[in-house]
Structure formats: structure tokens, C-alpha cells
């Protein structure tokens, strides 16, 4: 029996991932087409990092829910990129605007390192979460500019929320510049560690879909409330839960 051609193997791999595998070569470098695609992806990633947050688009998409706009102590994009610490604390004037109430959950839409990802995917994910959380007391949606993940800790604490989920633009890669991440933290407070959070990442049309992401986040929220914790102490056995199963991307990779 003739062994399958090597090119067939690479083609199957490329069909299962956005990663750049089996691109071939031209002399000591990449083929022209692959090189141009790489340069284009790099330009998109740089643009995604530096782009301002289109907050007006988000506010319009969330017109049916209460929303509050805030910003971190960074003040501008350049400072945000060079001083991560300032992106973790609210501007004083905005901190004074948030009042405590007995919320089960606070949802924060944060620009992070890809504001475009938040504008494109954030509102739809917020609505998907709200639809799946009947009976939960959910505070006003907070739209945060120049924000790091930890900014949600201060926001959640000021709002008196039992949990916070931060939907934030992820660091753009050379395969995706529009990816959204969701970070869930129990009892948010300034100084929480990354090990005290749970993350759902790669939320985008070509990655984890909005419905699948919302289902996974709601599962985490429900499990966290039952266990009264998040982070490394919360066992993420979502894929083994009844009726869940692996997402299509994992199933596809398993077929290679």
C-alpha cells in the first residue's frame, strides 16, 4: 500500500487549525504568498492593539440594558501599554460613581489588548449570558477603557458583586486579532491573583462561538457559586458534564 503523501498530511492539519503549519519554503525563506499573509496578519495585530475602543457601538448594542462607562488610571493608550499597573485601577472619579448593591454578578466589557474584539463580540456575548442567567441579580454592565483583567476586581468590589466576569480583548496573535477572553472571579477584591480566576478564551467567529462560550461561562459561574471559589481550586470538568461534550474544534483535531 502506498503511504499517503506528505502534502496530504499538512493539508489535513491546516484544515484543523489557524496555526501556520506546513507552509513550504522558497530558498531559505517562506513562499511569497505565505510571507505576504504573515505580514498582513502582523499589521492587523498591531492595529488591533493601538485602536481606540468604539464605546458608542457597544452602548448602542446594549441599549436595552443599563450600562456605565468607566476608564482606568492609564488615561491614554500609550500609557496603558507601558504601565500595566495603571490599567488595573479605576480612575478616581469613576470609582466614586460606582455604588454597592447586593448583586450576584457584575459583567465588565474591557478593551484590553484588542478593543475591536470587544466591539465585535462583546455585546452579543453579554446578551447570550443574560439570556442564560434567569433569576440572577446582575448589576449594570460596565464598559471599561484602557483596562486590564484585574480592573474587574475593583469594579466588582465597589458594586458589591459576589462574582465578576470580565470580557476582554485578548492579545492579538498572528492567527487572530479579534479574540475575546472571559475571566471569572469569585468575591472580587483588589489584589486578587490570576490563580484565583477561571478563563474562557478564543471567543470569536472562527474560534469558540458565542453560544458555546456563553454556555461554558454560565457553567463556570454556576459551579463557582456552588463551590464558593474560582481559580485553581475549581475543577473545570465542563466537557464531561451531561449533554456538553467537546466543542467542534476539539473533535476535529481528534480526527487527524
C-alpha positions, 0 to 999 in steps of 0.5 A: 500500500502506498503511504499517503503523501506528505502534502496530504498530511499538512493539508489535513492539519491546516484544515484543523487549525489557524496555526501556520503549519506546513507552509513550504519554503522558497530558498531559505525563506517562506513562499511569497504568498505565505510571507505576504499573509504573515505580514498582513496578519502582523499589521492587523495585530498591531492595529488591533492593539493601538485602536481606540475602543468604539464605546458608542457601538457597544452602548448602542448594542446594549441599549436595552440594558443599563450600562456605565462607562468607566476608564482606568488610571492609564488615561491614554493608550500609550500609557496603558501599554507601558504601565500595566499597573495603571490599567488595573485601577479605576480612575478616581472619579469613576470609582466614586460613581460606582455604588454597592448593591447586593448583586450576584454578578457584575459583567465588565466589557474591557478593551484590553489588548484588542478593543475591536474584539470587544466591539465585535463580540462583546455585546452579543456575548453579554446578551447570550449570558443574560439570556442564560442567567434567569433569576440572577441579580446582575448589576449594570454592565460596565464598559471599561477603557484602557483596562486590564483583567484585574480592573474587574476586581475593583469594579466588582468590589465597589458594586458589591458583586459576589462574582465578576466576569470580565470580557476582554480583548485578548492579545492579538496573535498572528492567527487572530486579532479579534479574540475575546477572553472571559475571566471569572472571579469569585468575591472580587477584591483588589489584589486578587491573583490570576490563580484565583480566576477561571478563563474562557478564551478564543471567543470569536467567529472562527474560534469558540462561538458565542453560544458555546462560550456563553454556555461554558461561562454560565457553567463556570459561574454556576459551579463557582457559586456552588463551590464558593471559589474560582481559580485553581481550586475549581475543577473545570470538568465542563466537557464531561458534564451531561449533554456538553461534550467537546466543542467542534474544534476539539473533535476535529483535531481528534480526527487527524 
